[in-house]
Amino acid sequence: MLNKNYKELAEDLNTKFPEALILVDEPMKGHTTFRIGGPADIYIEPDYASIIPLIKYLKEQDVQFMVIGNGSNLLVSDDGIDGVVISLGKNSDAITISGDTMVVEAGAMLSSVANAAANAGLTGLEFASGIPGSIGGAVYMNAGAYGGEMKDIIESALILTDDLETKVMTPDDLHMSYRHSSLMEDGGYVLSAVIKLDKGNEEEIKARIDDIRQQRISKQPLNFPSAGSTFKRPEGYFAGKLIDDTGLRGYSVGDAQVSEKHCGFVVNKGNAKAADVLQLMKDVDAKVFDKFGVHLSPEVRIVGRNIH
């Protein structure tokens, strides 16, 4: 819990970090692609130079906080989030290209980075062009799609540890594996990443990006809010197929629904609550396990007050 009234804390933060966007009692449904979530006591979008001083200040004040990216893999409790949410987004999204190397701040969107790479005639990042997340979040969870993963293309990442040390870490240092990095257990925050790509043909790269975009449009329920793939892929199986083969296509709890277009996605048909999504996920896991003996683990990150 906050060690002082959060409105007073917000005033302090506004004074110390005047470049940051600071909002009080901010509904998180406006900051997640699921369009679900109650209020954060304080929501902050800092500029890149303020990230480390801000985190240091919050730690010194013993204030609870969490860092998010684009909110594209996040399910936030209906009761909201205690303390401060730091969102690394448009104020920390610089992209620098030198030869076949890109240096990218954590808030940069993967689609923007992939397009910048394509415009520079650099190949290897096309797989990420349709992932609706930021570089920071993508490194944190080793995001991937269409046969590629972040660990394949990042040379290193600049990490702020929980002890407020900055470290340059490689994918091996981060133990990056399927939808996982050691940051999930050890804590720490991605500040930026160095991406190493190959020279390629700009037209071919852009054609590949367009092909991936068309595949996403044809196969994924982009017309409804979601957090992307809801469950991790069980070893030897595909979550979507297991769910479909269990007869759960279109299964709903409130306005949360197993997508009729792609069973690997849970979508928000209108005014879904986090509680609806969580109950649906539990139901789906139980029914799939009952039929196939396989448990489904969440790929979506579940956070907030009174979350079960």
N, C-alpha and C positions, 0 to 999 in steps of 0.2 A: 504494500500500500504506500501511497505518497506520504512523505514525512511532513508535508505542509499542505495547506489548501491549494488545490491545483490552479485556481485562478491567480493566486499570488505567485505561484511558480511560473505560470505563463507570463506574468508581468516581468519577472526576473529574466526569463528567457528572451523576451522581446527586447529588453535592454541590452543583454549580453550578445545576442545574435540578431541584429536588426535586419540582416539580409535574408533571414529565413522566413518562410511562411509558417505561422504558428496559429493553430485553431484549437479552441476549447470545446469539449463535448462534441467532437466531430464524428458523425456516423460513418462507420467503416464500410457500409454498403456502397458508398461513393468511391471507395478506393480499392475495391476487389472486383475481379472480372465476374465473380459469382453474383455480384450486386446483393450481397448478404452481409449483415454484421451490425451490431449495436455500436454505441459511441466509445471512442477512446477519450480518456480524460484530457489528454493533449496530443495533438497530431502536428508533426513538424516535417517540413520539407527544407532541409538545409542546403546551402551551397557547398561545393566540394571542400573548400578550405575550412569550413566550419564543422565537418563531420567529427574529426578527432577531438577538437576542443569541446564540442557538445557532449559527446559520449563521456569524456573525462569529467565534465561538470556534473552530469547526471549521476555518475558513479560517486563522485565526492559528496553529493547531496543525498546519497543513498536512495535515489529515485528508481523505481522499477521502470524498465523500458524494453522495447524490442525494435529491431530493424527489419524493414520489409523493402521489397522492390516494387514491382508493378502490381502486386497483389493478385497475380494470375494463378497461383497455386495455393490459395489461402481460403480457408473456411473460418470465419470469425463468429464467435458466439453471439447469440441474440442479445446477451447482456453486455456486450462490448468488451473492452480491454482496459485493465487497470494500468495507470501510469501513462507513460509517453510512448507513442509510436513514431519512430523516425523513418520517413519514407525517402529512399534514395531514388530520385526521379529526374525530372527535367532540369533541376539545378545542379546535377552532378552527372552529366551525360556526354562529356567531350570525347571526341574520337580523333586520334592522331595517327596518320599513316606514314611510314617510312620504308620504302622498298616493299618487301613482302611481310612486313610486321605492322601490326596495329596495337596501339596502346589505348585502352578504352576504360573510361570511368564507370563505376558500378551501376549508375542509373541509366546508362544508355540502353535503349530497347534493342533486342536482338534483331528485329526487322530492320532497324536503321543501320546497325552495324553490318548486316549482311548486304544491304543495298550499297553502303559505302565501299565495302570490299569489292562488290561487282563493278562499281563505277571505276575502281582502281585496277580492274583486271585481275583480281585475286580470287582464287578458287579454294574451296574447302569449308566454307561457312554456309553454303546453300541450304543444308539440312535445317539450319536454325532460322531461316527466313520467315517461317510461319509460326514460330513459337512466340506466344504473346507475353513474353517476360523480359526482364532486364538481365544484363550481364552478371550483376552481383548474385541475383537469385539463381541464374543458370549455373554459375560456378558452384554455389552452395549446394545445389542438389544434382550436379552433373546432368543437366538437362540434355535431352536428345530426341531425335526424330529422324525418320527416313534413313536409318543406317548410320547416322553420325551422332557423336556425343561431344560434350565440351572438352572432356579430357583428351580428345584426339587433336584438338587444335589450339589449346592454350599452352603457352610455353611456361608461364608463371602467373601468379596472382599476388597482389599486394594485400596482405591481411593485417588487420588490427586485432591483436589477441585480446582475450578477456583481461589480461594484465596490462593492457594499453601499450604493448610493444608492437611495432610494425615489423612484419616479416615478409620476405619474398619467398613464396612457396610454390613448388612444382606440383603437377598432378600426382606424382608419386608421394610427395610430402603430405598431400591432402587425402591420400588413400581413396582417390576417386574411383568409384565403381558404379554399377547400375543404380541411377537415381540417388546417389549417396556421395557424401564427402565426410571427412573426419570433423568438419565444422559442426555437423549435426550433433556430435557427442561432446566435442571439446569447447564449443563456443568460438566466438571470433566473428569478424565482419569483413566482407570483401570490399576493398576500396577501389581496386582497378584490376585489370587483367591485361597481360601481353599475349596477343594472338599471333601465331605464326602460320602463314598460308603459302600457297604456291601460285606462281604466275599462271594465268590461264587466258582463254579467249573470252573477252567481255560479252560478246553476243551469246556464246554458248552458256556462260554463267547465268546471264539474265534469262535465257530460255529455260534453264533448269529451275531457277527461282519461280518463274511463271508456271512451270509444270507442277511444282510443289503446291503453289497457291491454288491451282485448279483442282488438284487432288484433295486438298483440305476442304475446298468449297463443296466438292461432290460427295465427300465421305463423312465430314464432321458437321455437327449441329451448330453452325456459327450464327444461326438466327436467334439463339437463346443464350443468356448468360450461363457460363459454366467455369469450372476451374481446370478445364482440359481433362486429361485422363484421370479418372477418380481413383482407380486402383492400380497398384504396381502389377507388372506382368509376373504371374507365378512361373517358377522354373518349369519349362516344358509345356506351358499353356499360354493362351491369350485370354486376358480377363474378359474382354468383350464377348468372345465366343462362348466362354463358360456361362456368362450371364444370359446370353441369348439362348443357349442350349438348355438352360434351366427354365426357359419360358418367361423371362422377366423383361422382355422388350416392352417399354411403355409403362412398366410398373411405377406407381406413384405413391407418395406420402405427402399430402397437402399439395403444394405447387412444386415440390421436388419430384423429378421424374427420371427414370432410366431412359435415355434418349431413344426415340423410335428410329433414329437415323444411324446411330452408332452406340451400341450397348456399353461401350467402355466409358461413356460420358454420362454424368448426372447433370441435368440442366435445371435451371430455374424458369419455370413456365410463367412466372408473374411475380408473386409475392412469397416465394419460398422462404422459410425460416431455417436457420442453422439446425434447429431441432428436427425439422423435417428431413433434411439431408442426412443427418446422423442416424435417424431411425431407418431411413431407406438403406443406408450403407450397411447397417447391422442386419436388416432383413435379407439383403442380397447376399451378404457373406454367409449367413446361416443357411439359406436355401441352396446356394452353390455347394457349401460343404456337405449338406445333407445328400445331395445328388452325386457329387463327384469326389468328395473327401478332400477338397482343396480349399484352404482358407485364402481370402483376398485381403491384402494389406493396403491401407490407404496410401495413395501417392500424394493426395492433397494434404497440406499442413493444417492442422486443426488447433486453433488458439483462442484464448479469451477466458472470460469469467464463467464459472459454473459449467464448464464444457465437459461432457462425458462421452 
